[in-house]
Amino acid sequence: MKNLCSAFLLIWLSAGMAHAACYADYKAKQDNPLRLHYGVVRLPGECSVRAAENLLRSALSRDGWQLLNVVGVFEDDGLAQRRDSAGEYFLRY
């Protein structure tokens, strides 16, 4: 029984370490005057456009921004190529 518990724990820990981080890129706006920005956010849970929309609507509205759309979701391998485009909004929210 002890070996079975140890094996289960090892498998569970390995699965958690293998899970890649998830990110979303998005576009947002402010009115009066019109301002637009592109940003990248790390998603803490589910890796989906819907999860990103839920997170961003709340986070952006606190700073007076309105979410226009989530461009997509991606893992670590797409992060570096978006850093320059996101500028100050890279992982801000």
C-alpha positions in Angstrom: 0.0 0.0 0.0 2.8 2.4 0.9 4.5 1.8 -2.6 1.1 2.4 -4.3 0.8 5.8 -2.5 4.3 6.7 -3.3 3.8 5.9 -7.0 0.6 7.9 -7.1 2.3 10.9 -5.5 5.2 10.8 -7.9 2.8 10.6 -10.9 0.7 13.5 -9.5 3.8 15.7 -9.0 5.2 14.9 -12.4 1.9 15.8 -14.1 1.9 19.2 -12.3 5.4 20.0 -13.3 4.8 19.1 -17.0 1.9 21.5 -17.3 3.0 24.6 -19.2 2.0 28.1 -18.3 -0.8 29.6 -20.3 -1.0 33.2 -21.6 -3.4 35.2 -23.6 -2.9 38.3 -25.8 -5.6 40.9 -26.1 -6.7 44.3 -27.3 -8.3 47.0 -25.1 -9.4 50.6 -25.4 -10.2 53.7 -23.4 -12.5 56.5 -24.6 -12.2 60.3 -24.3 -9.6 60.5 -25.7 -9.5 57.2 -27.6 -6.5 55.1 -26.5 -5.8 51.5 -27.6 -3.4 49.0 -26.3 -2.2 45.4 -26.9 -1.2 43.3 -24.0 -0.3 39.8 -22.7 -1.6 38.3 -19.5 -0.8 35.1 -17.7 -3.8 32.9 -17.0 -3.8 31.3 -13.6 -6.2 28.5 -14.2 -8.0 27.2 -17.3 -6.2 27.9 -20.6 -9.1 29.2 -22.8 -10.2 32.4 -24.5 -13.3 32.4 -22.2 -11.2 32.3 -19.1 -9.0 35.1 -20.5 -12.1 37.2 -21.2 -13.4 36.7 -17.7 -10.1 37.7 -16.1 -9.4 40.6 -18.4 -12.9 42.3 -18.2 -12.5 42.6 -14.5 -8.8 43.5 -14.3 -8.9 46.1 -17.2 -12.1 47.8 -15.9 -10.4 48.7 -12.6 -8.0 50.9 -14.7 -10.7 52.3 -17.0 -10.0 50.0 -19.9 -12.5 48.1 -21.9 -11.6 44.7 -23.4 -12.1 44.7 -27.2 -11.1 41.1 -27.8 -8.8 38.2 -26.8 -6.6 37.5 -29.8 -5.7 34.0 -28.6 -4.2 31.8 -25.9 -0.7 30.2 -26.1 2.0 28.6 -24.0 5.5 29.6 -23.0 6.9 29.1 -26.6 4.9 32.1 -27.8 5.7 34.5 -25.0 9.0 36.0 -26.2 7.8 37.0 -29.6 5.0 39.1 -28.1 7.1 41.0 -25.5 8.0 44.0 -27.6 4.5 44.4 -29.1 2.9 44.4 -25.6 5.4 46.9 -24.2 4.2 48.2 -20.8 1.2 45.9 -21.0 3.3 42.7 -21.1 2.1 40.7 -18.1 0.7 43.8 -16.4 -2.6 42.2 -15.6 
